[in-house]
C-alpha cells in the first residue's frame, strides 16, 4: 500500500530521476532484453535504435512520478498507452518483468541515492502504476472481445486481396479465417500484425483504412526504405496467405459531433482519414480534407476521393504536392501552410481537427493549429514518439 510517506519520497526523488531518466532507460532496455529475450518481440527495433522508445519511456516515468498524488492528471496518457499495449497483446505477467528491470536500472544509475526507503517507495509506486494499467487494459480487452466480430489475443486472417494504391502504398484486404461476419471498430483505429520473418517474431501497428462494419479489414502499407515488415508485406505476402492480427485499438477516432470535420494528412497518414471519411460521408457532416503528397504517383486513394466528392457535396478536398518539377494537377505546390488550413476554418475555429503524417509534417501542422487557436480539446492526432519531438520545448512552455 502506497502511504503518504512513500508518495513524499517519490516526489522528492522525482527530480533526480528526471535528471538521469535517459541514462536509466538506456540501462533498462539492454538489461531487460538480455534477461528476458522473448519480450524483445513486443518492441519495434527501429524505434529502439532511433532512441524514440527510450525517450518515450523516460517521459512516462517522470510524468507518473511528478503526478503520483494526482493520477487524474495522467489519465489521458494512461489511456493512450493502454490502447497501444492492448494492440500488442501485453499481459499482466509482463509487468513484473518491466518493474524488476526498471527498478534495478534506477538503482544502478542513481547509486547511493537509492536507499532502502527510496527503493521501497519506488517499488510500491511502480506496482500502483502496474495495477492501474492492468485494470485499464482488462477493460479494453473485454470491450474489444464483446464487439461484433471482436476477439481477444491473436486471430488468424486470410489475405483476400492485395491492391496497389500508389507507387509506394499497397492495400491488404484481410478476412477472418474462422467465420465471415461484420467487424466493428472505431473509424481511425489501428490493428497490430504479428508476423514471423526469418524466424523472428515481429509486431507492427497499421491503421485500418476503410469504414467499420464490413466482413473484412483493410490496411494500407507504405513501403519504407529498409523497412523489415513493410518490404516483407509488399514482396512476400500474397493473396491466400494467413496473417495474425490483434483486435482494433487506438484513440485517434472519429468524435460524435455536428462540428465541421477538418482532416489534414501527409503521405501514408491518409489511411485512417480514409476510414473516417468513408464512415461519416453519408451523414451530411461538412468535411474538409487537405492531403499532402510528393506527387500524383505517391497520392494514394486519389480516385476514390474524387468519386466521393462527385457524389457528396459535403466533402471539400485540397491537394498539395511538394514536387515542383511534376506537371500533376493539384491545388497547391509546396507544403501545407497556415493560409491553406485557415481557408477551411470558420472564424470561431469551432471544428474537429485531425492531422497525421511524417514527423516534420506533424510538427508543422501542430504549430499551425496552435497559431490558428483551434480549441486544444478539438485537436486530434496519433503520434508514436516522444511528444517533445512534436511540440518543441519553446512552444510547450508557452502553451
N, C-alpha and C positions, 0 to 999 in steps of 0.2 A: 504494500500500500504506500503510495507516494504521499509523504507528510509535508507540512509546510516547511519544515527544516530541509527536507530533500529539495523542495522547489527553490528555496533560498540558495542552496548550494549550487544548483544548476544555473540559476540566474547569475550568480556571482562568478561562475567559471565560464559562462557562455562567451564573453568577450575573448577569453584566451583560446577557446575552441575556434571561434570565428577567425582569429588572427592566424591560426595554423590549420584551418579547415582544408585547404588544398593539399597540404602535406599529409593530413590524416587520410584523405580519400586516396591519395597516391600510394599510401601504405596499405590501405584496406583492400583494394581490388586484387593486387597480386597475391596477397595473403589468402583471400577467400578462394581465388581460382586455383591456387596450389593445393589448399587443404580440401576443398570441395569442388573438384573439376567439373562435375556434372552441372553445377549452376551456371557455368560459362555459356551453356546453350540458351540461356534466357536473355543474354545481352547481345546487343549489336556491336560487334567489334570495331566497326567504323567509328561509332560514337566514342568507344573506348580509346581508340588510337588518336582521335582528334582532341580528346580531353573534355568533350562536351558532357559525357555521362558523369565524369568525376566532379565537374563543376556543379552540375545539377544536384548531385547528392550533397555536396558541401553546402549549397544554398539551402537545401531542405533541412539538413541537420541544424544549421544555425537558426533558421526561421522557427523551427519547433522549440529549440532551447529558449529563444527570446520570448516566446508566447506560451510557455508551458503552463502558466496560470491563467491564460486567456485563449483556450483552444478554439473558441468560436472564430477567432481572427484567421486561423489557418484552415478552417473548414473547407473553403473552395479548393485550396491546394490539396488537401487530403482526398477530396472527391475526384480531382483530376488524376492524381497518382493512382488511386484505386481503380479507375477506369483502365489505365494502362496496365496495371497488374492483372486485372481480370482478363484482358485481351491476351496476355502472355501465359495465363493459367498459373499464376503464382498462388501457392497454397500455404496454409498455416505452418506447415513443417519447415518452410523456407525461412521464416522469421528468426528462429533461434540461430541459424547459420549466420545470417547477417548480423545479428546482435553480438554474437561471440566475436566475430572478426572486427566489427566496427569498434567495440569497446576495447578490444586488445590493441587496435591501431591508435585509438585516442591515448591509451596509456603509454604506448611505445613512443609516440611523438612528444607528448607533454611531460613524460618522465616523472620527476619528483612532485610535480604539481598535482598528480593524481594520487591523493591519499586514500586510505581505505574508505573514509567517509564520502569522498568525492566519487570514488568508483561505485559505491553503493547507490548514491543518488542518481548517477547516470545510468546504472543498470536498471533501476526501477523506472526511470524516465523513459528509457527505451521500451521497456515492457508495456508501459502505458500506451505509447505510440503504436506498438505492435498490436495490442488488443484493439485499439481504435481502428487500425487499418483492417485487421482480420474481420471485425464486425461489419465494417462498411462493405468489404468485398464479399462477405457472405450474403448480404442483402442483394448485391448486384448479380452474383451468380444465380441466386434464386429467381430474380426478376428475368434474367436472360433465358433461363430454363423454362419459365412459365409462358413466355410469349409464344404466339402462334409460330410453329416451325422452329421453336427455340431449342437450345441444348446446353449442356454443361461440359466443359473439357474439350477434347478434340472430337471432331466429327468429319467423316470422310465425304468428300465431294468429287464428282467426276467433271472433267473439263468437257463441257458440251459444245463449245465453240471458241474460236480464237480469231479476233478481228483486229486488223491494223487500223488505228485511228489517226496516226500521223507517222512521220519518219521515225519517231523515237518512242511513241506510245502505242501499246497493244492492249486490247481488252480481252479478258478471260471470263467466259460465262460458266459459272460453276453450279452444278445441280447435285442435290443430296443423293448419295448412292443408295440409301435405305428406303426413301419414300419421296414422292413428289407432292409437296404441299406448299401453301403460301407461307412465306417467310417474312416476319415483321421485324423492323428495326426503325431507328430514328434517322430521317434523312440527314446526311452529313457524317454518320458514324463510320468506323473502320472495322476490318476484321484482321486477324493475325493468321498468316500462313506458317505452318510448321513443316519444314522440308528436311530431307536428308540429302546433302550434297557432298559427294566424295567421302561418305562415312561420317560426316559431321552434321549433327542436328542444328538447324538454324531457324530463327523466328524473325518474321518481318511483318509489320503492320502496313496495310494498304486500305485506302479509303474505298468505300463502296460507291460506285459511280452510276447507280440507277436508283429509281424510286423503290421503296419497300413494297411488300405485298405481292410479290411475284413468286414463281416457283423455282427461281434460281437467283443467285447473287452474281454481281458483276464487279470485277476490279479492273482498273486500267493502269498499267505499269509502264513507267518510263525506263528505257534502257539507260543505265548510268555507266559512264566510262569506268571500267574496273569494278563495277558492282557485282558482287558474287551472286546474289539472289536474282536481281533483275535480268542479268545476262542468262542465268540458268532458265528462268521462265521464258524468255524470248527464244532461246536457242534449243532448249532441251525438252520443255514441256509441250506436249501435243494433245490434240483432241482425243479423248478416251482415257487419258492419264488420270490418276487419282491423287488428290491433294487433301491434307488435313487442315481444317480451319477451326478457330475458336469462334464463339458467338460474337456478333457485332457489339462494339463498345464505343465509348467516346462521348464528349460533351460539346463538340463543335456541331451542334444540331439546330435544326430549324425551330425557332421560337413561335409559339402560338400567338399571333399578333396581327392586327389590321394595319400596322405601320408599313410604309413603303419598305421594300427589301432591296438593299444595295449589296451586290456581290462584286468583290474586286479580287481577281485571281491572276497569277502568273505561272506560265508553264504548266507542269503537271498538277499544280494547285487547283486546276479546273475540275478535277474529278469529284470531290464532294459537292462542288457547286452544281454540277450536272444532276446529282442525286437530289439536291434541294430544289432546283428548278423543276425537274420532272415531277416532283411530289406536289408542288404548290401552283404550278402554272394554270391548272383548271379552276383555281379558287377565285380568280379575278384579281388577286392581290397585285399591286403595282410592283414590278421587278425591274431594277436597273442592273445590268450585267456588264461589267468592264473587265475585259480579258487582255492580258499582255502576252505576246509570244515573240519569238525571233522573227518568224515569217510564216507564210501560209503553210509551208511544208511541216512546220512544227506546231501548227494550230489544230489540236485535237477537237473533235466534235463540232467543227465549224458548220458542216452541212446540217447537222441535227439542230443547232441553234437557229440557223436561217429558216429551217422548216417551221420551227416553233413560232418564230417571230411573224411569219406569214399568216399563221392561224390565230395567234393570240395577240391582241392589241395591247395587253398589259405588260408585255415583255419589250424592254428597250435595251439595245445592245450597243456597245462601243468596243472597237478593236484597236489595239495599239501594237504596232510591230517595231522592234528595235533595229532591224536590219535596214540601214539606209540605202543599200545597194540593190534591194529587190524591187520588182515592179508590182508586187502583190497589192491588191486593193485593201485598204484599211482606213479607219477614221483618223488615226494619228500615227506619226512616226516618232520614235524615240522611246520615252519611258512614261509610265503613269505619273501624272503631275497633280499638284494641288488644284490647279484650274480645271483639269478634266474631271476630277472627283466632285469638285464644288458644283459643276454644271448639273450634277444629278442629285443634288441635295436641296430640300426645301429650306427656306430661310430659318425656320425654327430647329433645323437639324434633327427632327423627330423621325428617325429611321432606325431600322435594324441593319447594322453594318457588319458584314462578314468579309474577311480577307485571308488569303492563303497563297503561299508561293515560296520561292527560294528565300534564303535569309536576307540578302540585300534588298530584295523587293519588299519583304515584310517589314524590315526596319524602316524603309522609306514610307510605306503606307501607314505604319503605326505613327510615325511623326506627323504625317499629313492629317490623320484622324484627330490627333491632339490639337493641331493648329486650327482645324476647322470646328473644333469644340463640339464634336459629336458626343452625346452623353456616354460616359465610360461604361455604364451598365448595359448599353445597347450596342457595344462593340464586341465582336466575337472573332476569335482566331484559334488556330491549332498550331502549337509550336512545341518541338520535341527537345530543344536545347535549353540552356540557362536563360532566364528572361532578361538578364543583363545584356545579352547579345542583341536582343530585340529592342529594348528601350535603354539607350546609353545612359550612363550614370548621371550626366548633367541634366537629362530630362527627368529621370525618376526622382531626383532630388527636388525638382520644382513642380512635380505633378500635383 
